[in-house]
């Protein structure tokens, strides 16, 4: 994943993905194309990033169920 400088709608997720090695931040569209082509033509780098992306996604899987599990008891107590 290549992200630009403006990720305010998903800032925390973008930073975490970058820290995990699953994403890279670039400054503009031209740099995004250059970096994407570099990744596409480097099998080892692409593989490392893919593994990091799968691990990152796996670590965040099930968030909706965890939140719902915490909310349902509160809703039951309020009724």
VENVEN-V176425 format. One record per backbone hydrogen bond with DSSP energy under -0.5 kcal/mol. CO is the residue of the C=O (numbers start at 0). NH is the residue of the N-H. E is the energy in kcal/mol with one decimal. If there is no record, write none. Layout:
# VENVEN-V176425
co & nh & e
CO & NH & E
CO & NH & E
This chain:
# VENVEN-V176425
co & nh & e
0 & 23 & -2.1
2 & 25 & -2.8
4 & 6 & -0.9
6 & 9 & -1.7
7 & 10 & -0.6
9 & 13 & -2.6
10 & 14 & -2.6
11 & 15 & -2.5
12 & 16 & -2.4
13 & 17 & -2.3
14 & 18 & -2.7
15 & 19 & -2.0
16 & 21 & -2.5
16 & 22 & -1.0
17 & 20 & -1.3
23 & 2 & -3.1
27 & 31 & -2.1
28 & 32 & -2.3
29 & 33 & -2.1
30 & 34 & -3.0
31 & 35 & -2.6
32 & 36 & -2.3
33 & 37 & -2.1
34 & 38 & -2.6
35 & 39 & -2.5
36 & 40 & -1.7
38 & 41 & -1.3
40 & 42 & -0.6
41 & 45 & -2.8
42 & 46 & -2.3
43 & 47 & -2.5
44 & 48 & -2.6
45 & 49 & -2.4
46 & 50 & -2.5
47 & 51 & -2.3
48 & 52 & -2.6
49 & 53 & -2.4
50 & 54 & -2.2
51 & 55 & -2.6
52 & 56 & -2.8
53 & 57 & -2.4
54 & 58 & -2.1
55 & 59 & -1.0
56 & 59 & -0.6
57 & 60 & -0.8
59 & 62 & -1.1
61 & 65 & -2.2
62 & 66 & -2.5
63 & 67 & -2.6
64 & 68 & -2.3
65 & 69 & -1.2
66 & 69 & -0.5
66 & 70 & -2.1
67 & 71 & -2.7
68 & 72 & -0.6
69 & 73 & -0.6
70 & 74 & -2.3
71 & 75 & -2.6
72 & 76 & -2.0
73 & 77 & -1.5
74 & 78 & -0.9
75 & 78 & -0.6
